[in-house]
């Protein structure tokens, strides 16, 4: 049984696992999902993303959570918040993000 940090009537939001890499790779290479992004993600980039989410979760208690349909347990993408501290006039901050399969 997966442990969820947030449960809604339809979704469970949780920290990432290495088992999520393939599904997130497929979502991040779907032309409909990624139509407003500059590029698709390689598997190395997906693995780096998952590592970064796990670190952010450990450091801040939240991340762009992996989102599962509770009815099926299927991971459908990500939903959440992420602490951002890259060099910019508006950081550090926390932003909201999502990427859901089509």
Phi, psi and omega per residue, in radians:
X1 nan 2.238 3.126
X2 -1.299 2.583 3.097
X3 -1.759 2.116 -3.107
X4 -1.802 2.472 3.054
X5 -1.445 -0.600 -3.136
X6 -2.375 2.344 3.083
X7 -2.197 2.254 3.015
X8 -1.932 3.105 3.101
X9 -0.993 -0.487 -3.081
X10 -2.055 -0.390 -2.980
X11 -2.146 2.616 2.942
X12 -2.057 2.239 3.133
X13 -1.895 2.308 -3.008
X14 -2.580 2.927 3.029
X15 -1.194 2.782 -3.063
X16 -1.417 2.727 3.039
X17 -2.276 2.742 3.091
X18 -1.067 -0.387 3.120
X19 -1.192 -0.248 -3.125
X20 -1.481 -0.133 -3.002
X21 -1.044 -0.821 -3.062
X22 -1.126 -0.794 -3.126
X23 -1.152 -0.689 -3.141
X24 -1.248 -0.563 3.027
X25 -1.053 -0.815 -3.139
X26 -1.089 -0.738 3.115
X27 -1.123 -0.714 -3.078
X28 -1.383 0.063 3.055
X29 -2.188 0.245 3.074
X30 -1.512 2.100 -3.053
X31 -1.074 -0.549 3.110
X32 -1.245 -0.741 3.132
X33 -1.157 -0.709 -2.986
X34 -1.705 0.257 -3.035
X35 -1.032 -0.461 -3.131
X36 -1.823 0.152 3.086
X37 -1.720 2.723 -3.071
X38 -1.292 -0.462 -3.066
X39 -2.786 2.799 2.995
X40 -1.388 2.831 3.121
X41 -1.723 2.396 3.001
X42 -1.366 2.932 3.097
X43 -1.110 -0.631 3.070
X44 -1.086 -0.720 3.111
X45 -1.154 -0.659 3.085
X46 -1.109 -0.791 3.124
X47 -1.110 -0.682 3.066
X48 -1.119 -0.700 3.105
X49 -1.050 -0.837 -3.130
X50 -1.081 -0.744 3.086
X51 -1.042 -0.748 -3.141
X52 -1.143 -0.681 3.109
X53 -1.139 -0.725 3.124
X54 -1.114 -0.708 3.094
X55 -1.135 -0.769 -3.141
X56 -1.105 -0.688 3.105
X57 -1.075 -0.774 3.141
X58 -1.140 -0.751 -3.075
X59 -1.339 -0.628 -2.984
X60 -2.099 -0.219 3.132
X61 1.484 0.118 3.105
X62 -2.701 2.937 3.115
X63 -2.923 -3.048 2.865
X64 -1.297 1.753 -3.055
X65 -1.213 2.580 2.911
X66 -1.181 2.338 -3.082
X67 -1.944 2.125 3.125
X68 -1.943 2.478 2.929
X69 -1.280 2.144 -3.104
X70 -1.117 -0.619 -3.090
X71 -1.064 -0.652 -3.055
X72 -2.021 -0.317 -3.038
X73 1.392 0.046 -3.111
X74 -1.261 2.291 3.024
X75 -1.322 2.195 -3.094
X76 -1.949 0.029 3.126
X77 2.494 -2.512 -3.102
X78 -2.387 2.615 3.068
X79 -2.624 2.326 3.052
X80 2.829 -2.722 -3.113
X81 -2.251 2.686 -3.138
X82 -2.487 2.274 3.031
X83 -1.205 2.259 -3.126
X84 -2.076 2.282 3.110
X85 -2.373 0.391 3.075
X86 -1.178 2.833 -3.076
X87 -1.194 2.026 -3.126
X88 -2.923 2.803 3.106
X89 -1.311 -0.226 -3.131
X90 -1.953 0.215 3.067
X91 -1.983 2.747 0.102
X92 -1.318 2.655 3.097
X93 -2.784 3.099 3.001
X94 -2.103 2.236 3.117
X95 -1.990 2.917 3.136
X96 -1.864 2.381 3.135
X97 -2.560 2.783 3.089
X98 -2.721 2.666 3.005
X99 -2.673 1.968 -3.073
X100 -2.107 2.443 3.120
X101 -1.069 2.654 -3.128
X102 -1.531 nan nan
